[in-house]
């Protein structure tokens, strides 16, 4: 008998649909294909967790660091988990072969391997892996079972990569959480309130803590921000009865400064106030008085350049979560849940837990078929032209980008339609022409001072026609003054323009924006913090542990969160470094990518243990 192990009941049900002979049993489906018999069984996600009995029950500072000689596991408490594991164990005792059909990723590999190990499975030579990004339709399942299975040993290093994450997170968490909490309690940081002293735990994590540090840093930057005034001088010019607005370039004034000290000051001012901001009100009034009597300006230069903006890349999970947060205020967790539903229940998108934004060259026939199915046969001819901007095997990770596979049923929920449409829009867009437009820049001399205006004219909307007036990417600090675009008349060098009006406006510098889940996900991705499948969990953990709070879309550090980061900063903790955590994540992924196996796992864990020892010593020797 061949046992197929799935991650959840719905997946087992989908795989069973590929067989003509199916008999539902208690905890599995008994299926047949010719002379072969299959038992398709399932887990409920993780069935096992690390058994905390391997740790000392009492929290004692002198016991730290704790490095278990062996990680033991225990069944997670939950409805039907113990019963289902017994079903799996019984089936495995009769199995001649096992096919792992859990989610095709790190977490799915860890779930399956732990179940097989805890059940006492030994026949690893007869263990295979079903691995696909496609929705598990009967056709896909039959194809994979017949021709797509690989030896499970090909994914041993993926298991060790995932195991290293689980074990590293555990030893960092239990050691530093205990150390920081015990030290804080011994130093009476709770105003001698017994209830607070005993209940408050300083939870510390390998990815959680540097992510919190980012939010705390931004929160403090905003709270401590002191607005400064600056002024912008503007003029309304006209030509051929068409008016337009231009701004005095503060850069022009700054460049007149000769001394190095003044130049350094102006460089700092430019960073604060932008291209147009002048911080000296007296100078602003002086320039205004000089220019208010000037009636005509001279166009000193006009530059026209064509810009081609290629379509945005296909969606990864992180880019999908960011766009859904920006447009619909969906949390990262909600977007993943919806995408998982689109994949598992409706089977209308590919595997969603992917960090890739490219497709394999082998998927070209699939892509053409999907375009026809979704009513965009007009784009099929473009598939062979896009090249490595879409189809690049060297840019693939475990999976390809998220793409639609079928039409979403009309009875889908509104939120499901929103996420599905974001995926479809990106998919259509990559096969559409570039967005082409002209940028027109104009410089005008008014009384010896240079004013600047910028216009834009669309040439071909291309993929932009799908986006209407939306901005494609999040702007972490909002739109800048420099991004102003005005409607310009036809102008050329040497033209004279009439000055209709001259005025100046007072403005105040503004702090950066709080992180939203979308902008934080982008930052985490750039810093290599976590994985697409875990980043939403990190954010949710920070909320649950009261380290951050959410106001509208803003993620704001609480006093508890700020206090923890302040303590760790005082200690000089290396755990605050996003670069260090990103380095660890890179090393951990190399275990799989470079097929380093158990030795890669051991070397990674030694690095983590070394850091834990250093951090424990800092805490023990501190007086926070």
C-alpha positions in Angstrom: 0.0 0.0 0.0 1.2 3.5 -0.9 0.4 6.2 1.8 0.0 9.8 0.5 0.5 12.3 3.4 -1.3 15.6 3.0 -1.1 18.8 5.1 -4.9 19.2 5.6 -8.1 17.3 4.9 -9.1 19.5 1.9 -5.9 18.7 0.1 -6.4 14.9 0.7 -9.9 15.3 -0.7 -8.6 17.0 -3.8 -6.0 14.3 -4.4 -8.6 11.6 -3.9 -10.7 13.1 -6.8 -7.9 12.0 -9.2 -8.9 8.4 -8.5 -11.9 6.5 -9.9 -12.1 4.1 -7.0 -12.4 6.0 -3.7 -13.7 4.7 -0.4 -13.8 7.2 2.5 -12.5 5.8 5.8 -12.0 7.1 9.3 -9.1 9.6 8.8 -8.2 8.7 5.2 -9.4 7.8 1.7 -8.8 4.3 0.4 -8.2 4.5 -3.4 -7.1 2.2 -6.2 -5.4 2.7 -9.5 -5.0 -0.5 -11.4 -3.2 -2.9 -9.1 -1.9 -0.2 -6.8 -3.7 0.7 -3.6 -3.4 4.1 -2.0 -4.3 5.5 1.4 -4.6 9.3 1.3 -4.4 10.7 4.8 -3.9 14.1 6.3 -2.5 16.2 9.1 -4.0 19.5 10.5 -1.0 21.6 9.7 1.6 21.0 12.4 0.8 18.0 14.6 4.0 18.3 16.7 5.7 21.0 18.6 9.0 21.0 20.6 8.4 19.5 24.0 9.2 22.2 26.6 9.8 19.5 29.2 13.4 19.4 27.8 13.7 22.8 29.6 14.2 23.4 33.3 10.8 24.1 34.8 12.1 26.9 37.0 13.4 30.0 35.4 16.9 30.5 37.0 19.4 32.9 35.5 22.4 30.7 36.4 20.9 27.9 34.3 21.3 29.9 31.1 22.2 29.3 28.3 20.1 26.2 27.7 21.1 24.1 24.7 19.1 20.9 24.5 21.2 17.8 23.6 18.1 16.5 21.8 15.0 18.2 20.6 12.0 16.1 21.6 8.5 16.6 20.3 5.0 16.2 21.7 1.6 16.2 20.0 0.0 19.6 19.9 -3.2 19.7 22.0 -6.2 20.0 19.8 -9.3 18.4 18.6 -8.7 15.1 16.7 -4.9 15.6 16.5 -4.0 12.6 18.7 -6.6 10.4 17.0 -5.5 11.5 13.5 -1.9 10.8 14.3 -2.8 7.3 15.3 -4.5 6.8 12.0 -1.4 8.0 10.1 0.9 5.8 12.3 -1.3 2.7 11.7 -1.3 3.3 7.9 2.5 3.8 7.8 3.0 0.5 9.6 1.4 -1.2 6.6 2.9 1.0 3.9 5.5 -0.1 1.3 5.9 3.5 0.0 5.1 7.0 1.1 4.4 10.1 -1.0 4.8 13.4 0.8 2.1 15.7 -0.5 2.2 18.5 2.1 2.5 22.1 0.9 5.5 22.4 -1.4 7.7 24.6 0.7 9.8 24.7 3.9 6.9 24.5 6.3 5.2 21.7 4.5 8.4 19.7 4.4 8.9 20.2 8.2 5.3 19.1 8.9 5.6 15.9 6.9 9.1 14.9 8.1 8.3 15.4 11.8 5.1 13.3 11.4 7.0 10.5 9.6 9.9 10.6 12.2 7.6 10.6 15.2 5.6 7.7 13.6 8.8 5.6 13.3 8.9 5.5 9.5 12.3 4.0 8.4 11.9 3.2 4.7 13.2 6.5 3.4 14.4 4.9 0.1 10.8 4.4 -0.7 9.7 7.9 0.1 8.8 10.3 -2.6 7.8 14.0 -3.0 4.8 15.5 -4.9 5.9 19.1 -5.6 4.0 21.5 -7.8 2.9 25.2 -7.8 -0.2 24.4 -9.7 -3.6 23.9 -8.1 -4.3 20.3 -7.3 -6.9 19.5 -10.0 -7.4 15.8 -10.9 -5.5 16.3 -14.1 -2.5 17.8 -12.3 -2.5 15.1 -9.6 -2.6 12.3 -12.1 0.2 13.9 -14.1 2.4 14.4 -11.0 1.7 10.9 -9.6 2.6 9.3 -13.0 5.6 11.4 -14.0 6.4 14.2 -11.5 7.4 12.4 -8.3 10.9 12.9 -7.0 12.8 11.0 -4.3 12.2 12.6 -1.0 15.9 12.6 -0.4 16.2 15.4 -2.9 14.5 17.6 -0.3 16.5 16.6 2.7 18.3 19.9 2.8 15.0 21.7 2.6 14.0 19.8 5.8 17.2 20.8 7.5 16.8 24.4 6.5 13.3 24.5 8.0 14.5 22.6 11.1 17.3 25.1 11.6 14.7 27.9 11.7 12.5 26.1 14.2 15.4 25.2 16.5 17.2 28.5 16.2 14.0 30.4 17.0 13.5 28.1 20.0 16.9 28.5 21.6 17.1 32.2 20.9 13.6 32.7 22.3 13.8 30.6 25.4 17.2 31.8 26.4 16.9 35.5 25.9 13.3 35.7 27.0 14.2 34.0 30.3 17.4 36.1 30.7 15.8 39.5 30.1 12.7 38.7 32.1 14.6 37.4 35.1 17.0 40.3 35.1 14.2 42.8 34.9 12.4 41.2 37.7 15.5 41.1 39.9 16.1 44.8 39.3 12.5 45.7 40.1 11.5 47.4 36.8 7.8 47.0 37.7 7.5 49.7 40.4 7.3 47.0 43.0 3.8 45.9 41.8 3.8 42.2 42.4 1.2 41.4 39.8 3.2 43.2 37.0 6.5 41.8 38.3 5.3 38.2 38.0 3.2 38.5 34.8 5.3 40.6 32.5 7.5 38.6 30.2 10.1 40.2 27.9 9.6 38.0 24.8 12.6 38.1 22.5 12.9 36.4 19.1 15.4 36.0 16.3 13.3 37.8 13.7 10.6 39.3 15.9 13.0 41.6 17.8 14.9 43.3 14.9 11.5 43.8 13.3 10.2 45.4 16.5 13.3 47.6 16.5 12.4 49.0 13.1 8.9 50.0 14.3 10.3 51.4 17.6 12.9 53.5 15.7 10.2 54.9 13.4 7.8 55.6 16.2 10.4 57.5 18.2 11.6 59.4 15.1 8.0 60.6 14.7 7.4 61.4 18.4 10.6 63.3 18.7 10.3 65.1 15.4 10.4 68.9 15.6 8.8 70.7 12.7 10.8 73.5 11.1 9.4 76.2 8.9 10.4 76.8 5.3 9.1 78.8 2.4 8.5 78.1 -1.3 8.4 81.0 -3.8 6.0 80.4 -6.7 5.1 82.2 -9.9 2.2 81.9 -12.3 3.3 82.4 -15.9 1.3 82.6 -19.1 2.0 81.9 -22.7 -0.6 82.0 -25.5 -3.4 82.5 -22.9 -2.4 79.3 -21.1 -1.2 79.6 -17.5 1.1 77.3 -15.5 2.8 77.3 -12.2 6.6 77.2 -11.6 8.7 77.2 -8.4 11.9 79.0 -7.6 14.8 76.5 -7.4 16.4 76.8 -4.0 19.3 74.8 -5.5 20.1 77.8 -7.7 20.4 80.0 -4.6 22.5 77.4 -2.8 24.9 77.0 -5.6 25.8 80.7 -5.3 27.2 80.1 -1.8 31.0 80.0 -2.0 32.2 78.9 1.4 32.5 75.2 2.2 30.7 75.7 5.6 27.8 77.4 3.9 27.7 74.7 1.2 27.6 72.0 3.9 24.7 73.8 5.6 22.8 74.1 2.4 23.3 70.4 1.6 21.7 69.7 5.0 18.9 72.1 4.2 18.3 70.5 0.8 17.7 67.1 2.6 15.3 68.8 4.9 13.4 71.2 2.6 13.8 69.6 -0.9 14.6 71.3 -4.2 12.4 74.4 -3.5 12.4 75.0 0.2 14.2 78.1 1.6 14.7 78.1 5.4 15.6 81.8 5.7 12.4 83.9 5.8 14.4 87.1 5.5 16.0 85.8 2.2 12.6 84.8 0.9 11.1 88.3 1.5 14.3 89.9 -0.1 13.9 87.8 -3.2 10.2 88.5 -3.4 10.8 92.2 -3.2 13.4 91.9 -6.0 11.1 90.0 -8.3 7.6 91.4 -7.7 8.3 94.1 -10.2 9.5 91.8 -12.9 6.8 91.2 -15.6 8.5 88.8 -18.0 10.5 85.6 -17.8 12.9 84.1 -20.3 12.7 80.3 -21.1 16.4 79.4 -20.7 16.0 75.7 -21.4 13.4 73.1 -22.4 14.1 69.4 -22.2 11.7 66.7 -23.5 12.5 63.1 -22.9 10.5 59.9 -23.5 10.2 57.6 -20.6 9.3 53.9 -20.9 8.0 52.3 -17.7 7.9 48.5 -18.0 5.0 46.6 -16.3 5.5 45.6 -12.7 6.7 42.1 -12.0 4.3 39.3 -11.3 3.2 39.0 -7.7 5.1 37.2 -5.0 3.2 36.7 -1.7 4.9 39.8 -0.2 4.1 42.1 -3.1 0.5 40.9 -3.1 0.2 41.5 0.7 1.7 45.0 0.2 -0.7 45.9 -2.6 -3.7 44.6 -0.7 -2.7 46.5 2.4 -2.3 49.7 0.5 -5.6 49.5 -1.5 -7.9 47.6 0.9 -6.2 47.9 4.3 -6.0 44.1 4.5 -3.6 42.7 7.0 -0.8 40.4 5.7 -2.4 37.5 7.5 -5.8 38.2 5.9 -4.3 38.4 2.4 -2.5 35.1 2.8 -5.7 33.4 4.1 -7.7 34.6 1.1 -4.9 33.6 -1.3 -4.7 30.2 0.3 -8.4 29.8 -0.2 -8.2 30.8 -3.9 -5.5 28.1 -4.3 -7.0 25.3 -2.3 -10.8 25.7 -2.6 -11.4 27.5 -5.9 -8.2 26.2 -7.6 -8.0 29.4 -9.6 -4.5 30.6 -8.6 -1.1 28.9 -8.3 0.6 28.2 -4.9 0.6 31.5 -3.0 3.4 31.1 -0.4 6.1 32.1 -3.0 8.8 34.7 -2.9 9.4 34.5 -6.6 8.2 37.1 -9.2 9.2 35.1 -12.3 8.0 32.1 -14.2 9.9 29.0 -15.5 10.4 28.8 -19.2 8.6 25.5 -19.1 5.4 27.2 -18.0 5.0 29.1 -21.4 2.3 26.7 -22.7 0.4 26.9 -19.4 0.5 30.7 -19.5 -0.9 30.8 -23.1 -3.7 28.4 -22.1 -4.6 30.6 -19.0 -4.7 33.7 -21.1 -7.1 32.1 -23.5 -9.2 30.7 -20.6 -9.4 34.2 -19.1 -10.5 35.8 -22.3 -7.2 37.5 -23.3 -6.3 35.7 -26.4 -5.0 39.0 -27.7 -2.0 38.7 -25.3 -1.0 35.1 -26.3 1.3 36.4 -29.1 3.2 38.5 -26.6 4.2 35.5 -24.4 7.1 34.5 -26.6 8.4 38.1 -26.8 8.7 39.1 -23.1 11.8 37.0 -22.4 13.5 37.1 -19.0 11.4 39.9 -17.7 8.8 37.2 -17.1 10.4 33.8 -17.8 13.7 33.5 -16.0 14.7 30.1 -14.5 17.7 31.6 -12.7 15.3 33.9 -10.6 13.1 31.0 -9.3 13.1 29.8 -5.7 11.0 26.9 -4.5 8.0 28.1 -6.6 7.2 30.5 -9.4 5.3 33.8 -9.1 1.6 33.7 -8.2 -0.5 33.6 -11.3 -4.2 32.9 -12.1 -5.0 29.4 -13.3 -8.8 29.6 -13.9 -11.8 31.8 -13.7 -13.0 32.7 -10.2 -16.6 31.5 -9.6 -19.2 34.4 -9.5 -20.3 33.3 -6.0 -16.9 34.1 -4.5 -16.8 36.6 -1.7 -16.0 40.3 -2.4 -12.7 40.1 -0.6 -11.7 37.0 -2.5 -12.6 38.8 -5.8 -10.3 41.7 -4.7 -7.3 39.5 -4.2 -7.9 37.5 -7.3 -8.3 40.6 -9.4 -4.9 41.9 -8.1 -3.3 38.7 -9.2 -5.0 38.8 -12.6 -4.1 42.4 -13.2 -0.4 41.8 -12.7 -0.6 38.7 -14.9 -2.2 40.6 -17.8 0.0 43.6 -17.3 3.3 41.7 -17.9 2.3 40.9 -21.4 1.1 44.4 -22.3 3.3 47.2 -23.8 5.4 49.6 -21.6 3.7 52.7 -20.3 5.2 55.5 -22.5 5.1 59.2 -21.8 7.0 62.4 -22.3 8.5 64.4 -19.5 8.8 68.1 -20.3 11.1 70.2 -18.1 11.2 74.0 -18.3 13.6 76.4 -16.7 12.6 80.1 -16.7 14.8 83.1 -15.7 12.9 85.8 -13.8 15.1 88.7 -12.8 18.2 86.5 -12.5 16.5 83.7 -10.5 15.6 80.3 -12.0 12.1 78.9 -11.8 11.3 75.3 -12.7 8.2 73.5 -14.0 7.6 69.9 -15.1 4.8 68.5 -17.3 4.0 65.1 -18.6 2.2 63.9 -21.7 1.0 60.3 -22.2 2.0 58.6 -25.4 0.8 55.0 -24.8 -0.8 53.8 -21.6 0.1 50.2 -22.1 -0.2 48.2 -18.9 -1.0 51.5 -17.0 -4.5 51.3 -18.5 -5.2 48.5 -16.0 -4.3 50.7 -13.1 -6.2 54.0 -13.8 -5.1 56.6 -11.3 -3.5 54.3 -8.8 0.1 54.5 -7.8 1.7 51.1 -8.3 4.2 51.2 -5.5 3.9 52.5 -1.9 5.7 55.7 -1.2 7.1 55.2 2.2 7.4 58.9 2.9 4.5 60.1 0.7 4.7 62.2 -2.5 7.3 64.9 -2.6 7.0 68.4 -3.8 9.4 67.4 -6.6 6.8 65.1 -8.0 4.4 67.9 -8.9 3.3 67.7 -12.5 1.6 70.7 -14.2 -0.1 71.2 -17.6 2.3 73.2 -19.8 1.7 75.1 -23.0 4.0 74.6 -26.0 7.4 76.2 -25.0 10.9 76.4 -26.5 14.2 77.9 -25.5 14.1 81.7 -25.9 10.4 82.1 -25.4 9.2 85.0 -23.3 6.5 84.3 -20.8 4.4 86.8 -18.8 4.5 86.7 -15.1 0.8 86.8 -13.9 1.5 86.4 -10.2 4.3 86.0 -7.7 3.8 84.7 -4.1 5.4 82.6 -1.4 4.0 79.9 0.9 5.1 78.9 4.4 5.3 75.2 5.0 6.5 73.0 7.9 8.7 70.0 7.6 6.9 66.7 8.2 8.0 63.5 10.0 8.2 60.3 8.1 5.1 58.2 8.0 4.5 55.3 10.4 5.0 51.9 9.0 1.9 50.2 7.6 1.9 46.4 7.2 2.6 47.1 3.5 5.6 49.3 4.0 6.9 47.1 6.8 6.7 44.0 4.6 8.7 45.8 2.0 11.3 46.7 4.5 11.5 43.2 5.9 11.8 41.8 2.4 14.7 44.2 1.6 16.5 43.3 4.8 15.9 39.6 4.3 13.9 39.4 7.6 11.8 36.2 7.7 10.2 34.5 4.7 7.0 35.2 2.7 5.3 32.5 4.7 6.4 33.8 8.1 6.4 37.6 7.9 2.7 38.0 8.6 3.2 35.8 11.6 5.9 38.0 13.0 3.6 41.1 12.7 0.8 39.3 14.4 3.1 38.1 17.2 4.2 41.7 17.9 0.5 42.7 18.1 -0.4 39.7 20.4 2.5 40.5 22.7 1.5 44.1 23.0 4.7 45.4 21.6 2.9 47.3 18.9 -0.6 48.6 18.3 -2.5 49.4 15.1 -4.2 52.8 14.6 -6.0 52.9 11.3 -3.2 51.5 9.1 -0.3 52.7 11.2 1.9 50.3 13.2 2.9 52.1 16.4 5.3 50.8 19.1 3.8 50.6 22.6 5.6 51.6 25.8 6.4 48.0 26.4 7.9 47.7 22.9 10.0 50.8 23.3 11.2 49.8 26.7 12.4 46.4 25.5 14.3 47.9 22.6 15.8 50.6 24.9 17.1 47.8 27.2 18.6 45.8 24.4 20.2 49.0 22.9 21.8 49.7 26.3 23.2 46.2 26.4 24.6 46.6 22.9 22.6 43.6 21.8 23.5 42.3 18.3 20.0 40.8 18.1 18.7 44.3 17.2 20.6 44.2 13.9 18.4 43.5 10.9 21.6 42.9 9.0 22.6 40.1 11.3 19.2 38.4 11.1 19.2 38.9 7.3 22.6 37.2 7.2 21.3 34.3 9.3 18.3 34.0 6.9 20.7 33.9 4.0 22.9 31.2 5.6 19.8 29.2 6.5 18.5 29.3 3.0 21.9 28.2 1.7 21.4 24.9 3.5 18.8 24.1 0.9 20.1 25.9 -2.1 23.6 24.5 -1.8 22.4 21.1 -0.6 24.4 21.3 2.7 22.2 18.8 4.5 22.7 17.9 8.2 26.2 19.5 8.3 24.7 22.8 7.1 22.2 22.6 9.9 24.9 21.9 12.5 27.1 24.7 11.3 24.2 27.2 11.4 23.1 26.1 14.9 26.7 26.6 16.1 26.7 30.2 14.9 23.3 30.8 16.6 24.5 29.2 19.9 27.6 31.4 19.9 25.5 34.5 19.6 23.1 33.3 22.4 26.1 32.8 24.7 27.3 36.4 24.0 23.8 37.9 24.6 23.3 36.0 27.8 26.6 37.3 29.2 25.6 40.8 28.4 22.3 40.5 30.2 23.8 38.8 33.2 26.4 41.5 33.6 24.0 44.4 33.1 22.1 46.6 35.6 19.0 47.5 33.5 
